[in-house]
């Protein structure tokens, strides 16, 4: 997400990012408008891109609002010219085995096109009432910078209808994935839907070379979006299939509740850990971070770890999945999870090492897959 997009603030608490393909569209429109109608029309071309941007943003906010209502709040929205990608925080609502979620996914997917079609209907009704000379339904039925009110209607109409195509990651493709997930696991369903989406992207690009350059652009954007979703699917596969014993830290430092904060800081200085389990005998009684040790020393001077440690913590079994650990970390905003076996501490998983390990595991799986295919 971060490699090919730039931050653009937050909307209703959701991180908003603009994918670099939007700037490619901006450059494409500016060049074509300048070549066709001169530099004076380039500004109207930029306004046309602004209309597309606003339409895509409202489309994705529709997804985000329905998802939040369904109990899976949005973490971030990546805007692309053909729509966007709303990243949902599904760790906030773990799904029990056997519970069907495909209906929820269909509701979330259909929300975006409904928003665009509603905007198109409302704008068309107003324009037909107050400005019938615009000839809204006269050909060509495409986006034209020379008539921005008409472009508002057609951009939303085409965006809504186009996203209903069964080409993942378009919303129609997400509906298709939801139907696939009724009889296979979510990762396989996503990959099958992505394959169909890439076939559509290739078809659009080839057809566009023979007929209309805009189709080539759409195919290109669709292919980029499918690539983003494929990475997300690989990441989700890592979350669900890798066990904590595969990535937990087994060589780690611990503290005692009877340690002074100065002694704890001295141990922390000589350790790469940011978080430490606090052990009394063979029992774990709390956790503490370097930052908390420093804060306590600055505020109250030297004291004991027992007085400032966090007594609320989660533990995990070493055969649990990364997805389970991630849910536990995010549910209480924790930064460390002790891993136990037979009530004995055998390792720790920190948020820092979890994110690092997931990225490395995803890359190693891609390398192995590439080696098998070569």
C-alpha positions as CSV (number, residue, x, y, z in Angstrom):
1,X,0.0,0.0,0.0
2,X,2.7,2.5,1.0
3,X,5.1,1.7,-1.9
4,X,2.8,3.0,-4.6
5,X,0.5,5.5,-2.8
6,X,0.9,8.8,-0.9
7,X,-1.0,9.9,2.2
8,X,-3.8,12.4,1.8
9,X,-5.1,12.8,5.3
10,X,-8.0,11.0,7.1
11,X,-11.7,11.0,6.4
12,X,-14.0,10.0,9.3
13,X,-10.9,8.5,11.0
14,X,-10.0,6.4,8.0
15,X,-6.5,6.8,6.4
16,X,-6.8,8.1,2.9
17,X,-4.1,7.4,0.3
18,X,-3.9,8.2,-3.4
19,X,-2.4,5.6,-5.7
20,X,0.2,6.9,-8.1
21,X,-1.9,5.8,-11.1
22,X,-4.2,8.7,-10.3
23,X,-1.3,11.1,-11.2
24,X,-0.8,9.0,-14.3
25,X,-4.4,9.7,-15.2
26,X,-3.9,13.4,-14.4
27,X,-0.9,13.6,-16.8
28,X,-2.8,11.6,-19.5
29,X,-5.8,13.9,-19.4
30,X,-3.7,17.1,-19.4
31,X,-1.6,15.9,-22.4
32,X,-4.6,14.8,-24.4
33,X,-6.7,17.9,-23.7
34,X,-3.7,20.2,-24.5
35,X,-3.0,18.4,-27.7
36,X,-6.7,18.4,-28.8
37,X,-8.0,21.8,-27.6
38,X,-4.9,23.8,-26.6
39,X,-3.5,24.7,-23.1
40,X,-6.7,26.6,-22.2
41,X,-8.7,23.3,-22.1
42,X,-6.1,21.6,-19.8
43,X,-7.7,23.3,-16.8
44,X,-11.1,21.8,-17.7
45,X,-9.3,18.4,-18.0
46,X,-8.0,18.8,-14.5
47,X,-11.5,19.6,-13.3
48,X,-12.6,16.4,-15.0
49,X,-10.0,14.4,-13.0
50,X,-11.3,16.2,-9.9
51,X,-14.8,14.9,-10.6
52,X,-13.5,11.4,-11.1
53,X,-11.5,11.7,-7.8
54,X,-14.6,12.8,-5.8
55,X,-16.7,10.1,-7.4
56,X,-14.2,7.4,-6.4
57,X,-13.8,8.8,-2.9
58,X,-17.6,8.7,-2.3
59,X,-17.7,5.2,-3.8
60,X,-15.1,4.0,-1.3
61,X,-16.7,5.8,1.6
62,X,-19.9,3.9,0.8
63,X,-17.9,0.7,1.3
64,X,-16.3,1.9,4.5
65,X,-19.6,3.0,6.1
66,X,-21.4,-0.3,5.4
67,X,-18.4,-2.3,6.5
68,X,-18.2,-0.3,9.8
69,X,-21.9,-1.0,10.3
70,X,-21.2,-4.7,9.8
71,X,-18.5,-4.7,12.4
72,X,-15.4,-4.6,10.2
73,X,-14.2,-1.0,10.3
74,X,-12.1,0.4,7.5
75,X,-8.4,1.0,8.2
76,X,-7.4,2.8,5.0
77,X,-8.7,3.7,1.5
78,X,-6.5,3.6,-1.5
79,X,-7.9,5.6,-4.4
80,X,-7.4,4.4,-8.0
81,X,-9.1,5.9,-11.1
82,X,-11.4,2.9,-11.6
83,X,-12.5,2.8,-8.0
84,X,-10.4,2.1,-5.0
85,X,-9.4,-0.5,-2.4
86,X,-10.9,-0.3,1.1
87,X,-8.7,-2.1,3.6
88,X,-10.9,-3.6,6.3
89,X,-9.8,-4.4,9.8
90,X,-11.2,-7.9,10.0
91,X,-9.1,-8.6,13.1
92,X,-11.6,-6.6,15.1
93,X,-14.3,-9.2,14.5
94,X,-12.9,-12.7,14.4
95,X,-15.1,-15.0,12.5
96,X,-15.8,-18.4,14.1
97,X,-15.4,-21.5,12.0
98,X,-18.5,-22.3,10.0
99,X,-20.0,-18.8,10.2
100,X,-20.9,-17.6,6.7
101,X,-19.7,-14.1,5.9
102,X,-20.4,-14.0,2.2
103,X,-23.7,-12.1,2.6
104,X,-21.8,-9.5,4.6
105,X,-19.2,-9.2,1.9
106,X,-21.8,-8.9,-0.8
107,X,-23.5,-6.0,1.1
108,X,-20.1,-4.2,1.5
109,X,-19.2,-4.7,-2.2
110,X,-22.6,-3.5,-3.5
111,X,-22.5,-0.3,-1.4
112,X,-20.0,1.5,-3.7
113,X,-21.8,1.1,-7.0
114,X,-25.1,2.0,-5.2
115,X,-23.5,5.3,-4.1
116,X,-22.4,6.2,-7.6
117,X,-25.7,5.2,-9.3
118,X,-27.5,7.3,-6.7
119,X,-25.3,10.3,-7.4
120,X,-25.8,9.8,-11.2
121,X,-29.6,9.6,-10.7
122,X,-29.8,12.7,-8.5
123,X,-27.5,14.8,-10.8
124,X,-29.3,13.7,-13.9
125,X,-32.7,14.6,-12.4
126,X,-31.5,18.0,-11.5
127,X,-29.8,18.7,-14.8
128,X,-32.9,17.5,-16.8
129,X,-35.0,19.8,-14.7
130,X,-32.9,23.0,-14.8
131,X,-30.7,22.6,-17.9
132,X,-32.3,20.4,-20.6
133,X,-30.1,22.0,-23.2
134,X,-27.2,19.9,-22.0
135,X,-28.7,17.0,-23.9
136,X,-27.6,14.5,-21.3
137,X,-28.6,11.3,-23.2
138,X,-27.1,12.4,-26.5
139,X,-24.1,10.5,-27.8
140,X,-21.2,10.2,-27.2
141,X,-21.8,8.7,-23.7
142,X,-18.4,9.4,-22.3
143,X,-16.5,11.9,-20.2
144,X,-16.0,15.2,-21.8
145,X,-14.2,18.1,-20.1
146,X,-16.2,20.5,-22.3
147,X,-19.3,19.7,-20.4
148,X,-18.5,19.1,-16.7
149,X,-22.1,18.8,-15.4
150,X,-22.7,16.0,-18.0
151,X,-19.4,14.5,-17.0
152,X,-20.5,14.3,-13.4
153,X,-23.5,12.2,-14.4
154,X,-21.6,9.9,-16.8
155,X,-18.6,9.5,-14.5
156,X,-20.7,8.2,-11.7
157,X,-22.9,6.1,-14.0
158,X,-20.0,4.4,-15.7
159,X,-18.1,4.0,-12.4
160,X,-21.1,2.3,-10.8
161,X,-21.9,0.0,-13.7
162,X,-18.2,-0.8,-14.5
163,X,-17.6,-1.8,-10.9
164,X,-20.3,-4.4,-11.2
165,X,-18.3,-6.4,-13.7
166,X,-17.1,-9.7,-12.2
167,X,-13.5,-8.7,-12.5
168,X,-11.7,-8.7,-9.2
169,X,-10.9,-6.3,-7.4
170,X,-13.9,-4.5,-8.9
171,X,-17.0,-4.8,-6.7
172,X,-18.6,-7.4,-9.0
173,X,-15.4,-9.5,-8.6
174,X,-15.7,-9.2,-4.8
175,X,-19.2,-10.4,-5.1
176,X,-17.9,-13.3,-7.2
177,X,-15.2,-14.0,-4.5
178,X,-17.9,-14.0,-1.8
179,X,-19.8,-16.7,-3.8
180,X,-16.6,-18.7,-4.3
181,X,-15.9,-18.5,-0.5
182,X,-19.1,-20.5,0.2
183,X,-17.3,-23.7,-1.0
184,X,-13.5,-22.9,-0.5
185,X,-11.3,-21.0,1.9
186,X,-11.0,-17.2,1.5
187,X,-7.5,-17.2,0.1
188,X,-8.3,-19.7,-2.7
189,X,-11.5,-17.8,-3.4
190,X,-9.5,-14.5,-3.6
191,X,-6.9,-15.9,-5.9
192,X,-9.5,-17.4,-8.3
193,X,-11.3,-14.1,-8.4
194,X,-7.9,-12.3,-9.1
195,X,-7.2,-14.6,-12.0
196,X,-10.5,-13.7,-13.6
197,X,-9.8,-10.0,-12.9
198,X,-6.4,-10.2,-14.6
199,X,-8.1,-11.9,-17.6
200,X,-10.5,-8.9,-17.8
201,X,-7.6,-6.5,-17.5
202,X,-5.8,-8.1,-20.4
203,X,-8.9,-8.1,-22.5
204,X,-9.5,-4.4,-21.9
205,X,-5.9,-3.6,-22.8
206,X,-5.9,-5.6,-26.0
207,X,-9.3,-4.3,-27.1
208,X,-8.3,-0.7,-26.3
209,X,-5.3,-0.9,-28.7
210,X,-7.7,-1.7,-31.5
211,X,-10.6,0.5,-30.6
212,X,-10.3,3.1,-27.8
213,X,-7.2,4.2,-25.8
214,X,-9.4,4.7,-22.7
215,X,-10.1,1.0,-22.6
216,X,-6.3,0.4,-22.5
217,X,-6.1,2.8,-19.6
218,X,-8.9,1.1,-17.8
219,X,-7.3,-2.3,-18.3
220,X,-3.9,-1.0,-17.0
221,X,-5.5,0.4,-13.9
222,X,-7.5,-2.8,-13.3
223,X,-4.3,-4.8,-13.7
224,X,-2.5,-2.7,-11.1
225,X,-5.5,-3.0,-8.7
226,X,-5.5,-6.8,-9.1
227,X,-1.7,-6.9,-8.3
228,X,-2.4,-4.9,-5.1
229,X,-5.1,-7.4,-4.1
230,X,-2.9,-10.4,-4.9
231,X,-0.3,-9.1,-2.4
232,X,-3.0,-8.7,0.2
233,X,-4.1,-12.3,-0.4
234,X,-0.6,-13.5,0.1
235,X,-0.4,-11.5,3.3
236,X,-3.7,-13.0,4.5
237,X,-2.4,-16.5,3.7
238,X,0.6,-15.9,5.9
239,X,-1.6,-14.7,8.7
240,X,-3.8,-17.7,8.6
241,X,-1.3,-20.5,8.0
242,X,1.9,-19.6,9.8
243,X,2.1,-20.6,13.5
244,X,3.6,-18.5,16.3
245,X,6.3,-21.1,16.9
246,X,7.6,-20.3,13.4
247,X,8.3,-16.6,14.2
248,X,8.4,-16.2,18.0
249,X,11.5,-14.9,19.7
250,X,13.0,-17.6,21.8
251,X,16.1,-15.7,22.9
252,X,14.7,-12.9,25.0
253,X,15.3,-11.0,28.2
254,X,12.9,-10.9,31.1
255,X,12.6,-8.6,34.2
256,X,11.6,-9.3,37.7
257,X,8.9,-7.3,39.6
258,X,11.6,-6.7,42.2
259,X,14.0,-5.0,39.7
260,X,14.5,-1.3,40.1
261,X,13.6,0.9,37.1
262,X,17.3,1.8,36.8
263,X,18.3,-1.8,36.7
264,X,15.5,-2.5,34.2
265,X,16.7,0.4,32.0
266,X,20.3,-1.0,32.1
267,X,19.0,-4.3,30.9
268,X,16.9,-2.6,28.2
269,X,20.0,-0.7,26.9
270,X,21.8,-4.0,26.2
271,X,18.8,-5.6,24.5
272,X,17.1,-5.2,21.1
273,X,13.7,-5.7,22.7
274,X,11.3,-2.9,23.2
275,X,9.0,-4.9,25.5
276,X,9.8,-7.3,28.3
277,X,7.9,-10.0,30.2
278,X,7.9,-9.6,34.0
279,X,8.5,-13.0,35.7
280,X,8.1,-13.9,39.4
281,X,9.5,-17.4,39.8
282,X,8.0,-19.4,37.0
283,X,4.9,-17.2,36.7
284,X,4.5,-14.3,34.4
285,X,2.9,-11.4,36.2
286,X,3.1,-8.5,33.8
287,X,4.8,-6.8,30.8
288,X,6.7,-3.5,30.5
289,X,8.2,-1.5,27.7
290,X,11.3,0.6,27.4
291,X,9.2,3.7,26.9
292,X,7.2,3.0,30.1
293,X,10.4,2.5,32.0
294,X,11.7,5.9,30.8
295,X,8.4,7.7,31.5
296,X,8.3,6.3,35.0
297,X,11.9,7.3,35.7
298,X,11.4,10.9,34.4
299,X,8.1,11.3,36.3
300,X,8.7,9.6,39.6
301,X,12.4,8.8,39.8
302,X,13.7,5.3,40.6
303,X,11.2,2.7,41.8
304,X,10.3,-0.9,41.2
305,X,9.1,-2.5,38.0
306,X,6.1,-4.0,39.9
307,X,4.7,-0.6,40.5
308,X,4.6,0.5,36.9
309,X,4.3,-2.7,34.9
310,X,1.1,-3.5,32.9
311,X,-0.8,-6.3,34.6
312,X,-3.2,-6.7,31.7
313,X,-1.8,-8.9,29.0
314,X,-2.7,-11.7,26.6
315,X,-1.0,-15.1,26.2
316,X,-0.9,-17.4,23.2
317,X,-0.2,-21.0,22.5
318,X,2.7,-21.6,20.2
319,X,0.5,-23.5,17.7
320,X,-1.8,-20.5,17.3
321,X,-1.8,-18.6,14.0
322,X,-0.4,-15.2,13.3
323,X,-4.0,-14.0,12.6
324,X,-4.9,-15.0,16.2
325,X,-1.9,-13.2,17.6
326,X,-2.7,-10.1,15.5
327,X,-6.2,-10.0,16.8
328,X,-5.0,-10.2,20.4
329,X,-2.5,-7.5,19.9
330,X,-4.9,-5.1,18.2
331,X,-7.9,-5.8,20.5
332,X,-6.3,-4.3,23.5
333,X,-3.7,-2.1,21.7
334,X,-0.9,-4.4,23.1
335,X,2.7,-4.5,21.8
336,X,3.8,-7.9,23.2
337,X,2.2,-11.4,23.6
338,X,4.0,-14.1,25.6
339,X,3.9,-17.6,24.1
340,X,3.4,-20.4,26.5
341,X,3.4,-24.2,26.4
342,X,2.1,-26.2,29.3
343,X,1.9,-22.9,31.2
344,X,5.6,-22.3,30.7
345,X,6.9,-19.3,28.9
346,X,8.7,-20.4,25.7
347,X,8.8,-17.3,23.6
348,X,7.5,-13.8,22.9
349,X,5.9,-12.1,19.9
350,X,6.1,-8.4,19.7
351,X,4.3,-6.2,17.3
352,X,7.6,-5.1,15.7
353,X,8.8,-8.7,15.2
354,X,5.4,-9.8,14.0
355,X,5.2,-7.3,11.2
356,X,8.8,-7.9,10.2
357,X,8.3,-11.7,10.1
358,X,5.0,-11.5,8.2
359,X,6.7,-9.4,5.4
360,X,9.7,-11.8,5.2
361,X,7.4,-14.9,5.2
362,X,5.3,-13.5,2.4
363,X,8.4,-12.7,0.3
364,X,9.9,-16.2,1.0
365,X,6.6,-17.8,-0.2
366,X,6.6,-15.7,-3.4
367,X,10.2,-16.7,-4.1
368,X,9.4,-20.4,-3.6
369,X,6.4,-20.1,-5.8
370,X,8.5,-18.4,-8.5
371,X,11.1,-21.1,-8.2
372,X,8.5,-23.8,-8.7
373,X,7.0,-22.1,-11.7
374,X,10.4,-21.6,-13.4
